[in-house]
Amino acid sequence: MDKKIRIGVIGCGGIANGKHMPAEKRNPASEMVAFCDIIEERAIKAREDFGTPDSAVYTDYKELLKDKSIDAVLVLTPNCAHCEITVAALNAGKHVLCEKPMAMNYAEAKKMLEARDKSGKVLTIGYQNRFRPDALYMKARADEGMFGEVYYAEAIAIRRRAVPTWGVFIDQEKQGGGPLIDIGTHALDLTLFMMNNYEPAYCVGKTFHKLNKQTNTGNAWGDWDVEKFTAEDSAFGFVVMKNGAVIYLKSSWALNIADPKEAITTICGDKGGADMLNGLRINTVLGGKQVMITPDLAGASVAFFDGAAGGAPEDLESACFTNAILGKGKLYVTADQAAVVTRILEGIYESEKTGKPYYFD
Ligand SMILES: NC(=O)c1ccc[n+]([C@@H]2O[C@H](COP(=O)([O-])OP(=O)(O)OC[C@H]3O[C@@H](n4cnc5c(N)ncnc54)[C@H](O)[C@@H]3O)[C@@H](O)[C@H]2O)c1
């Protein structure tokens, strides 16, 4: 058995406890040896729940990075700290899995790519939706050419009333935006991945602050604080790619819509199409008739990633990261792809600011 990869966790809040630390604990290739949070109790609790007996607690990530025995870190802080901590970690010789969105803007994402290239370390971003059975199946069919040339797509991240009220999600300054950068990012990532198209030409975007000052909201996580809700509540974008393909990106935390859908994509090509609107549905024409294929994905345990066959998306994500570190496999989510997601989101926000299309070159 190889030596275990020694992991430091930076940011011990919701996503650390809900996704990464349980997944890392199940990953036989790694162990969590250090925990950092600016709220010390959170790091202490994380250590108790997930750490090795001799694991350490920090409140300053720079101290954690000084530990030369740590091989890799998980950057699980609010968006405003992703770039700074990731760059520092790469410069300290650590491999990094950073949560989504990669960064607040494209300039930050580029700094992260530069630091990765300089360090030669692994950098990946937490787009775990790519590892869902429906997404894995759809991607495999897309790569086989089943859909042909994809020229229309929808990236969908629409909630009726589910504004995240914990942490700093609704704070424009700390997150860089609202639902677009928070959940639109997942839908756009899935869409670009299925299209295998990372060359945007221009986009038009509109953001809305229509519901964020309302009270008595019926929100899934209780009423939000209207003073703190400075990010947009909805954002919509239309992206034109260099090859002429278009993407309609819809995102909202709160919209008066009857049928919300999140972290899904619809793609339409010249040979067929696929959507995730009601499970995975593939539409094409067979024998002169329109057909709809609805794959049975239950228990689809194909060993896509060594060591995590058929696992939950977060287990596949974790295995993919540690396999890449060990040289046993390629990253499934590259930072270069994630940087393009960030670039397009920035374009949509910029278009809103100027009232004009945003050109990417
Ligand atoms: N992949 C997903 O589906 C998904 C889901 C939720 C959140 N996220 C992402 O995860 C990140 C964190 O979200 P969350 O829900 O866990 O938020 P959270 O507020 O619950 O947790 C963030 C934690 O980071 C700590 N922190 C803040 N600044 C820090 C710093 N400089 N050093 C160390 N710790 C610091 C906070 O004290 C807090 O405990 C965000 O970027 C968010 O977009 C991803």
The ligand as a MOL file (V3000), in Angstrom:
LIG
                    3D

  0  0  0     0  0            999 V3000
M  V30 BEGIN CTAB
M  V30 COUNTS 44 48 0 0 0
M  V30 BEGIN ATOM
M  V30 1 N -19.6370 22.0940 -4.8350 0
M  V30 2 C -20.7810 22.4850 -4.3140 0
M  V30 3 O -21.8620 22.0160 -4.6950 0
M  V30 4 C -20.7760 23.5290 -3.2410 0
M  V30 5 C -21.8540 23.6220 -2.3520 0
M  V30 6 C -21.7830 24.5900 -1.3370 0
M  V30 7 C -20.6880 25.4470 -1.2600 0
M  V30 8 N -19.6780 25.3430 -2.1620 0 CHG=1
M  V30 9 C -18.5330 26.2740 -2.1360 0
M  V30 10 O -17.7610 26.0250 -0.9700 0
M  V30 11 C -17.2480 27.2450 -0.4530 0
M  V30 12 C -17.6500 27.3370 1.0200 0
M  V30 13 O -19.0510 27.2540 1.1310 0
M  V30 14 P -19.7320 26.7350 2.4850 0
M  V30 15 O -21.1630 26.4560 2.1930 0
M  V30 16 O -18.9200 25.6500 3.0790 0 CHG=-1
M  V30 17 O -19.6320 28.0600 3.3550 0
M  V30 18 P -19.5500 28.1470 4.9520 0
M  V30 19 O -19.7150 29.5610 5.2840 0
M  V30 20 O -20.4820 27.1280 5.5380 0
M  V30 21 O -18.0640 27.6450 5.2830 0
M  V30 22 C -16.9120 28.3870 4.9440 0
M  V30 23 C -15.9340 28.2610 6.1010 0
M  V30 24 O -14.7110 28.8920 5.7380 0
M  V30 25 C -14.2200 29.5690 6.8860 0
M  V30 26 N -13.2760 30.6120 6.4290 0
M  V30 27 C -13.5480 31.8120 5.8800 0
M  V30 28 N -12.4160 32.4350 5.5330 0
M  V30 29 C -11.4040 31.6160 5.8870 0
M  V30 30 C -9.9900 31.6970 5.7890 0
M  V30 31 N -9.3940 32.7700 5.2730 0
M  V30 32 N -9.2580 30.6730 6.2670 0
M  V30 33 C -9.8420 29.5830 6.8200 0
M  V30 34 N -11.1770 29.4380 6.9310 0
M  V30 35 C -11.9500 30.4370 6.4580 0
M  V30 36 C -15.4740 30.1130 7.5600 0
M  V30 37 O -15.2710 30.4540 8.9040 0
M  V30 38 C -16.4310 28.9350 7.3750 0
M  V30 39 O -16.3650 28.0270 8.4480 0
M  V30 40 C -17.8120 28.3560 -1.3290 0
M  V30 41 O -16.8430 28.7500 -2.2630 0
M  V30 42 C -18.9810 27.7150 -2.0500 0
M  V30 43 O -19.2010 28.2460 -3.3510 0
M  V30 44 C -19.6960 24.3890 -3.1310 0
M  V30 END ATOM
M  V30 BEGIN BOND
M  V30 1 1 1 2
M  V30 2 2 2 3
M  V30 3 1 2 4
M  V30 4 1 4 5
M  V30 5 2 4 44
M  V30 6 2 5 6
M  V30 7 1 6 7
M  V30 8 2 7 8
M  V30 9 1 8 9
M  V30 10 1 8 44
M  V30 11 1 9 10
M  V30 12 1 9 42
M  V30 13 1 10 11
M  V30 14 1 11 12
M  V30 15 1 11 40
M  V30 16 1 12 13
M  V30 17 1 13 14
M  V30 18 2 14 15
M  V30 19 1 14 16
M  V30 20 1 14 17
M  V30 21 1 17 18
M  V30 22 2 18 19
M  V30 23 1 18 20
M  V30 24 1 18 21
M  V30 25 1 21 22
M  V30 26 1 22 23
M  V30 27 1 23 24
M  V30 28 1 23 38
M  V30 29 1 24 25
M  V30 30 1 25 26
M  V30 31 1 25 36
M  V30 32 1 26 27
M  V30 33 1 26 35
M  V30 34 2 27 28
M  V30 35 1 28 29
M  V30 36 1 29 30
M  V30 37 2 29 35
M  V30 38 1 30 31
M  V30 39 2 30 32
M  V30 40 1 32 33
M  V30 41 2 33 34
M  V30 42 1 34 35
M  V30 43 1 36 37
M  V30 44 1 36 38
M  V30 45 1 38 39
M  V30 46 1 40 41
M  V30 47 1 40 42
M  V30 48 1 42 43
M  V30 END BOND
M  V30 END CTAB
M  END
